[in-house]
Amino acid sequence: MQYTQLGSSDLRVSRICMGCMGFGDARNGQHSWTLDEAHSREIIRRGLELGINFFDTAIAYQSGTSEQYLGRALRDFARREDVVVATKFLPRTPEEIAAGVSGRQHVENLVNTSLRNLGTDYIDLYIYHMWDYATPLHDILEGLSRVVQAGKVRYVGISNCFAYQLAKANALPEREGFPKFVSVQGHYNLIFREEEREMAKLCAEDNIAMTPYSSLAGGRLSKHPGETSRRLEEDSYARLKYDATAAQDAEIISRVAQLADRRGVSMTEISLAWLLTKVTAPVVGATKLHHVEGAARAVELALTAEECAWLEEPYVPHALVGVMAQNTPAAAGERHVWTTGGQTIADKI
């Protein structure tokens, strides 16, 4: 495994971040394909054995049970100081807004819930899951500042935002003394490269780490044409993101398969090796041991500039999909129904 600095922070992270959305009690979430605790522990333990020290979860994943599974596994298999734990918090709910719960109090309430779920005294990287158009940015940043000052959070990150929003969010701390966002978690992979328009340039200039999700496009970049899996069949959210562009993406996926055969490696290794030339640490979900093993091998695979260019050549611009397609003031209150505090989360995006 290789390690690197997470942006401007002092966090030393593995080049692969284990995504934990696939862990948690499926009865308490929107994904039928999630792993129970015993199988989640196997994946986490194997990741640790392979040198992965960076783990990403969220309070939204299976009503907090993903956080709980991860926290218990790390407590049993690792020393707390040897791992970097990232989790994410949601926007305020309509009920919180109606009750007058401020953005500052909302952040403090959710971080306390995540700390209990994880069974830890602090979170290394606390991530603003998506832009909250109903809450002033100042309130969110003040809340994050308070939890950092209290020692509950070491650094803050952001996810699912536009480059202008990240620039705006990191300008305010310069005036107010709030913590800056040291990382961004966006949608980025070989068949969805819209982050290269502005976000990648901003991050390169300002030393903000990119830790993208959907790094294998919901499995599409890890399977030969015609192959399927339970997740490919049952992940309706991934289908929403990728089915509309399946025809234009097929040529890239075919090239990944061809290069994998030529190099004698898996498609996972090719896809992630390409992404590792662009970002700090992709978030890679794993629900089988060979998933995490393939991700770890990708770190050692060096693609040539010619191979990268060949993989990239068929790409055509894509429309925004998923979270970002609804990340506008008009859609924010219409598309999301959240409950927090460890209760069920209905995510309609």
Residue, then its C-alpha position, 0 to 999 in steps of 0.5 A: m500500500q502507498y500513503t499520502q497526505l490528505g490535502s493540507s491536513d496532517l492526515r496520512v492516508s492510504r491511496i485507497c479509501m474503503g467506502c462503507m456504504g455497503f455495510g449495515d443492516a439492510r432493514n434500516g436502509q434503502h439498499s437490499w445488497t448491504l452486508d451484515e455485520a459478520h461479513s462487513r467485519e471480514i472486509i474491514r479486517r482484510g482491508l486493514e491487512l492490505g494496508i488500508n487505513f482510510f475508511d469512509t462512512a456516513i450517518a445516512y448509511q443504513s440509519g447509522t448501522s454502517e457507522q456502528y459496524l465500522g466502529r466495532a470492527l476498528r475497535d477490535f482489529a486496529r489501534r484508533e490512532d492508526v486509522v483515519v475515520a471519515t463520516k458525513f452529516l446530512p442537511r437539516t430536516p424540514e422538521e428541524i427547520a420548523a422547530g428552529v434548530s439552527g445549523r450550528q446545533h444541527v451539526e453538533n447533534l449529528v456529530n454526537t450521534s456519529l461519535r456514539n455510533l462509531g464508539t470513538d472520541y473523535i472523527d478524523l474527517y467530518i464531511y458536509h454530505m451535500w449543500d444545505y440550501a435552507t441553512p446559512l453557510h455561516d451557521i454550518l461553518e460555525g457548527l463545524s468550528r465548534v466541534v473542531q475546537a471541542g476536539k470531536v473532529r480533527y478536519v472537515g471535508i465536503s461532498n456533492c458540491f460545485a466548485y464555486q460552492l467549495a471556493k465560497a465555503n473556503a473563503l469565509p473561514e479566512r475572514e471568520g477563523f473557521p476551519k477550511f475544507v481539506s477534501v472534497q468527495g465528488h462523483y468521478n470515474l472513467i465514465f463520468r469525468e465532469e469534475e475535470r471541468e472546474m473542481a479538479k483545477l480548484c483542488a490542484e491550486d488550493n491543495i484540496a484532496m479529491t476523494p471521489y465516490s463511485s470510482l467503479a461506476g457501481g461496478r460497471l468499470s469492473k465487469h466485462p460486457g455481459e457480466t452482472s452481479r446482485r448489486l448491478e441488478e438491484d442498485s436502482y440509484a446506480r442505474l439512475k446515474y448510468d443507464a441513460t448513457a450506457a451506449q456512449d460509455a460502452e466503448i470506454i468500458s470495452r477499452v478497460a476490458q481490453l487493456a486489462d486482458r492485455r496487461g493480465v490484470s482485472m478491470t478494477e485494477i485498470s479503472l482505479a489505476w487510471l483514477l489514481t493518476k488524478v486524485t488523492a484517494p478514491v473511495v472504493g466500496a467492497t462487498k466481497l474480499h476480492h473487491v478490496e484485494g483488487a483495489a489494493r493491487a491497483v495502487e501498484l499498477a502504473l499505466t503509461a501516459e499513452e494507455c491513459a489517453w487511450l482510455e480517455e479518448p472516447y469520452v463525451p460530456h455527460a449531464l449531471v446525475g444523482v445528487m448533483a442533478q438535484n443540488t440546486p435551490a429549487a430541488a433541495g426541498e423537493r427531492h430529499v426526505w431526511t430523518t436523523g438521530g439514528q432513525t430511518i432515512a428516506d433518500k429519494i435522490 
